[in-house]
């Protein structure tokens, strides 16, 4: 997906089914059956993936491919976002002489249909605060420019620890941060992971599916609401691939493993603590740990209170 021209994820026979009926939802819930009676949505435990017959897995993955096909980035959406990015880059470059770079889900091509665009302006840290004010002024001026080729509106600055300028360009939300070199490095890293995993961009397709499920279905995605951030979700998916890459052949299998990972946790009032559960891993298969890390350092552990939401998963 990093350098593809056509953003299609066809089924194995090269095309998608077009006849969808109202009973597709019930059919989807029956795909993973292993002979037992259907379970209610509040059932807290997932069946063992190895107890599901291969034929049902294949049918479920085919259904999942159609879901991903309907929500994944398209040529049209990529073109629209590319135009918006180019406009902001030209505007800042011509007005202030600074470069602006995209990062996050748009260049990674894992954004949802209504996803925003993340940009970062690079400058000397000494003039960062001045640059925030200057870019804000440029966008405000463009917001009032009736002759502008792009409609700019709702320009405002978030004066937090990480300063951010938010605006809407051509009905697409744009977030401009400053000197977020870590975001650019993460983009390159995730691209390399996707190439290493292979399997027709399985890593990226899994991000799209799980992100859509977390955002639209379970409502647990959104760092600005105190929920899971996109980076945290990608880290979880990365962890799943690191442990179970030998057995992962489709996005649904990745999502299934992710739910089991969340299910195998002890919820406390402070944070979610891992329990002493048995995880079936591929023995001696560290696919993503090719080299020893160059820099090892501790990091703070965050907390996320979603136990109430997980009861309905």
N, C-alpha and C positions, 0 to 999 in steps of 0.2 A: 504493500500500500504506500510505501514511502515514495516510490517513483513510478507508480503505475499511472497510465493515462486513462484507463477505464476502470471505474470503481464498482465492479460487479463481483458478486460472490455466487456463481451459479451452482446448481445442484450437480450431482455426479453425472447425470445424463445431459448436462449442458443447458437445461432450461428450467424454468420454475413453473409450478402448478398455478393455473389461473383461476380454477373453480374453487372458491372458498365458501363454505356454508356456515349457517349459524351454529351448527354443532361442532365447529372446529375447536372451540374452547373445551368442550367435554371430551372430544377426541384426543386433544393434547394431554389432558389429565390422565387418560387411560393408556397412553403410550408406554409409560415406564412401569406398567403393572408387571408383577411377577407371579400372578395367580391369586394373590390375596384380594380381599375386598378393598374398595377404595377407602382412603382415609380422609378425615376432615381436615380443613385448612389449619386448624389449631393443633394438629398432631405435631408434637415437638421433635420427633426423631425421623430421620430419613432412612430408607432402606439401604442395605448394603449394595453398592453399585455392582458388585460381582454376582449378586443374586438375580439381576435383571438379564434376561436372555438377550443375546446379541442382536437378534432380529428387531426387538423392540427398541434397543439403543439406536440402531440404524434409522428406524422410522422416526424416532424422536429427534435425532440430529438433523434429518432432512427437514422436519417441521421447523426446527430452530434456524436452519439456513435461510428459510423463507422469511422468518422474523427479522434476522440480521439484514437480509437484503432490503427490507422495507425501511429500515431506520439508519442504515450505514451511509456515509458520505457519498454523494452522487457527483457526477461531472458538473452539473448545474450549480450545486451548493458549493463545490470547491471553487468554481469560477467566480461566484458571487463574493465569497470570502477573500479570494485572491485580489479582486478589484478593491474591496474595502481596505485591505492591508496595504496595497500599493498606494492608495489615495492618502492614507495617514502617513505613510513613509515619505511620500513626496512633499506633503504639507509641512511636516516637521523639518525635513532636510532643507527645503527652499526657504523656510521662515527663520530657522534657528541654526541650521548647519549640523544637526546631530542625527545619528542613525537610530532607527527603530527596527527591532527584529521580532518576528513572531515566535512563540513557543507554546507548549501545551498541546491540547488535543487537536487544534486545527492543522498545524504542520505534521503532527503524528497521524492525522486522519482517523481519529477515534472519537470525534465529537458527535453529539446527538443532534437531531434536526434543529432544535432551538438553542443549540449551544452558543456560547459567546466566543469572542476572539481575544486572546491574551497577547499583548505586545509589551516589550520592554525597551526603554530608551537607555542607551549607554552613554555615560559621561564620566568625568572625574568625580569621585565622591565629594570633593570640596565644593562643587557647584551644583550638587544634586537638588538641594532645596530651591535654588534659583531656577533650575530647569523645570521643576514641577510647576512653578508659577508661570513660567514662560509658555509651556505647552498648554496649560490651562487657558491662558489668555488667547493663544492662537486658536484653540478650538472654540472658545466663546465668540471670538470674532467671526469665525467661519459659521457658527450657528446663526449669526445675524446677517450673513451674506446671502441675499436672495438669489444671486447669480451663481452660486456654488453648484458644481456638477453633482455633488453628493449632498444629501440632506443630513445635517448634523443637528442633534437635539439632546436635551437632558444632560448637558455637560456639568459635572460637579466633581469636586476633589474630596477624597476621603483622607483626612489627616490622622492616620494611625501610625503604628510603628513602621509598617511598610506602607509608604505613601502610594496612593492609587488615584488615577483619574479615570472616571467612568463616563461614557457617553454612548449615544446610539447613532450609528452611521448606517444609512439605508436600511433602517429597521433591524439592524444587528447590533447587539450589545458589544462594546469594545472596552476592555480594561487595559489601561496603560500603566505599567509599573516602571521602576527605575533600577538599573544595574542588577537585574536578576540573572546573574551569570549562572547560578545554580539551575535555573529553569532551562536555560539553553543546554547545559551539560546533561540534564535529565532527559531532554528530548533526544540527544545523540545516543545516550545510553539505551533508552527504550527502543530506538530504531535498531541498534545492534542486537538487542535481545530478540526482537521480532525476526531478524535475519537468521539468528542462531537457532531459534525454535523451528522456523520454516513452516511446513505443512500449510501452504497457501495462506500465510499471515494468520495463523491460528492465535497467536498472542494478541494481535490487534482485534481480531474478530471476537475474542473472549472479552476483551475490555469493553467493546461496544455492547455486547449482550448483557454483561453483568452491570455495567453502568446504567443501561436502560432499565434493568430490573430494579436496581437500587433507587433510581430516580422516579420512575413512573409507577412502579408497582408497590414497593415497600416503603418508599418515602424516607429513606435513611441517607440520602446523598445530599450534601450541601454544607460546606464548612462554615459559611456565613450564618447558618442557623444552628451551629454547634453539632452538626452531624458529621458523617464521614466525608473527608475531602477526596477529591479525585486522586491526588497523589497517594493517599492512604489506601484507596481501593486498588490502585495499580500495584502498590507494594504487596498487598494481599495476593493479587493474581500472580505476581512474580514469585511469591513464596510457594504458591500452589504448583507452578511449573517447576520450581526447583525440586520439590519433593516428589511429584507424581508425573513427571514428563513422559516416562515410559508408557503410561497408560492413557494419556490424554490425546484424543484424536478429533475432538470437536468442542465447540464452545459450551455446549450443554454439559459435557463431562467436567469441564473446568468449573462451571457454576455449581455443579453438584458437589464437587470437592470443596468449593468455597463455603457452601452451606454446612457441610459436615465439619469444617474447621471452626465455624462460628458455633455450631451446636456443641462441639467438644470444648466448652469453656465454662468457667464458673463465674457467674455474675455477682459482683459485690456492690456495695453502695459507693465505692471509690472508683473501681475500674473493673474491666473484664480480665479475669485471671485464668491462664491456661490450666487445665486439669491434667492429671496424670493418666491420659488416655493412650491407647495403643494406636499408632498411626502406621498404616501399611505403606512403607516407602520402598522405592526401588533401591536395592542394596548397592552401595558403593557407586551410586549414579549422581554425581554432582555436576549436572550438565551446565549450570550457569556459574559455577565456581572454577573457572579455568586457571586463574592465577591467584596467588595469595594477595590480599588487599595491601595497597601501598600505605594507606593511612588508616589506622584503627583508633577510634575514639568513642567515648561513651556518648549517649544521647538521652534526652529526657523522654520518659514514657508518658504519653497523654492518656486521657480517659474519655470514654464515650458511653453515655447512659442511653442504651437503646434496648434494654431488656424488655420493656413493654411492647416495643415494635416487633421484636423477634418472636414474641409469643404467637404472633399471627402469621409468621413465615410458613 
